[in-house]
Amino acid sequence: MKKVFTIIACSMALLFTGKANAQTSVNLGFTPTTISTSNGNFHDTIALNGISIGINQNLSISGDLYVSVGLQGRYSFAKKERTLDLGILGSATATVEYSQLAIDIPVLLNYSFNLGKDLRITPFVGPTITFALSGKTASSGNASVLNLLNLNTDGEDDWYDEGSNNSRFDIGATVGAALTFSQFRVYGGYNLGLLNLSTADNTTRKSAGFFLGLGYKL
């Protein structure tokens, strides 16, 4: 935990104490994420929608070569409706909602190509450090037994409580490109989580997702 806060503090220091010619922008993004879990023959995938907001600073290294350091908050969510036919015993329905709040810290090497008339394209690549602040699964359902007895079932699972097998920390490999015109910046790419997000034996849980966003240079 202390290492994570140290990383965040260092990133914020870079953001607010960069060179005078650094380029600072605020960003709003669409960040869908897929979390896949495997354990032997068991496979499960959760597809989450997501939105993010943050700030980044592009620091010049040499000429048109830069390194961008960002700090953004991301909220991911999903909702599923499930119905199970129990035959002559009845049926069961359930609504499952997933939500996660995380901090992403991208550190991306990028090179800017001038296309003319204040239009530039900038491919980027590098790691994105992620720390999850919270996450939960909330479910509510109804089971009808022999069409005579109705049972309501509600529950909530904290992804990161004391007994969980979920890891809050991840490092992703990020690749993409940005198109800049005047003060505006449209960007997109892909982030692949490299670490196993499960601490359970024989279980692999990883995240991945595309992203698309709009930035404004301050």
N, C-alpha and C positions, 0 to 999 in steps of 0.2 A: 504494500500500500504506500509506504514512504517513497519507494522508487517512482511510482506513478505520479505522486504529487510533485516530486522533484522534476520529472519530465515536463509536466504541465507548467511549472514555475519557470523552467528554462525556456520553454516555447513562448510564454507570455513576455519574458524579458527580451527575446529576439524580436517579437512583434512590435514592441513599443520603444525599443532602443536601437532600431536598425539604422542604416546609413541614411544620409539626407536624401540621396537619390533613389531610395527604395520605393517600390510601387505598392501601395496599400489599397485593398479592396474589401468590400463586404459582399457576402454571397448568400443566396437562397437556392436550395437544391431539392430535387426529387431523388430519393435514395432507397429504392427497393432492395431488400436483402433476403437471401435464402439461407436458412439454417438446416443443414442436413446431418442426421444422426444415423450411425450404423453400429450394429452389435450382432455379429454372426449373420444369421439370416434375416434379422430385423432391420428394416430401413424406414426412416420417417423424414419427411421434409416439411418445413414450415416456410411459407412465402409471406413475407412482411412488406407492407407499404412503408414508406418513410419520408420524412421531411427533415431538412437540416438548415441551420442558419449559423453563420460564423464570419470570421475575418481572417485574412491572410496577408502576408507581406512578402513581396518578391524582391530578393536581395541580389544585386548585381555581383557576379563573380569576375567576368571578363567579357567585354563587348556585349553581345546578345545572349550570353549564357548566364542563367540565374538559378538561384535556389529559393523555393517558395516554402515558407513555414506558416501553417494555419492552425486555427483553433476553432472547432465548431461543435455545436450541440446537435444531436440527432435523436428524433423520436420515431420509433418504428412500431407498427401496429397491424393487426389482422383480426378478422372475425370469420368463424366457420359455423355453418349450420349442419348438424348431422342427425340422420334418422336411421334407426336400426329396427328392422322388422323381426319380431320374435316369434312369428308364426302364430300358432293357436294360443300362445302365452300372452300375446299383445304386441306392444311396440314401445320404443324409447326414442325420445328426441333430446337433443342437447345443443346449446349454443356455447361455443368456446371462443374466448377473446384473449389475444396475446398482446403484450405491450412491453416496450423496452426503451429506456432513456440512456444515452451513451455520449461520451465525449470522444471526438476523433481529432487526431493531431497528424495531418499530412506533412511530410518533409519531402518535397518533390524537386528534382533537378529538371530544368526546362530550358528550351532554346527557342528564341523568337525569330521567325522569318517574316520579313516585310513583304507584303503583297501589293503595296501601293495604296495611295489615297487613304492613309491612316488605318489601313486594314492589315492585321498581322495574324499569323497562325503560330501556335506555340504547343508543340508536343511536350509531354511531361512523363516522368517515371520516378518511382521512389517508394519508400515505405509509408504506411499510415498506421499510427499507433492508436489503439482503441481501448478505452476503459469504460465498462458498463456501470452506470450509477444505480440502476434499478431494472427489474424485469419481473413479470408475473404472468401467470395463466389463470384466468377466471372462467369458471364454467357454471352454467345453470341448465337444468334439464327436467324432463318429466317422463316418467315411465308408467304405462298403463298395463296392469296385470289382469289378464282374462277379461279386459274391458270392464272390470268391476272396481279395482283399487288403483287410485292414482297416487304416485309417489313423486314428490319434488326433491330434486337433489341440486344443491349449490355448493361450490367449493372454490378455493383460491390457493394457488401454489406460487410461493416466492422463489424465483430462480436462484437467488443468491443468499438464502437463509443459512443458518449455521450448519445444517445437515445436508446441504445440497451438493451435487457433484458438477456444478457449472462453474467455469472460470470467468472472471470479469475481464481478463486481459487478453488482448489479441494484437498481432502485428500482421498487416496485410501488404501484399504487393500490388501497387497501384500503377496503372498506365492509362493514358488518355491524351486529349488535346483540347486547346482552347482557341476560340476565334475572337479576336478583339477588334472593336470598331469604336473609335473615339473613347468615351469613358466606359463603355459597356463591354462585357466579356461573357460569352456563352461557352460553356465547357461541358465535357462528357468523358466517360471512361469506365473502367472496370476495376474492381478491387477484389482480390482473392485472399481470404484469410489463411494464414500459414500455420497457426497454432491450433492444437486440439483444445476445444472449449469444454471438454468433459474430463473430469478427474476419475471417473469410474473405470474399473478394470475392463479391458477388451471392448471399450466403447470409443468411437471416434465421432466428434461433433465439430463441424467446420462451417464457416459462413462465407458467402460470396455475393456479389451483386454489381449491377451496372448503376451509374449515377449520371444525372444531368442537372445543370444548374445555370443560374444567371448571376453575374457579378457586376458591381459598379465600383470603378476606381475613384477613390477619394482624392 
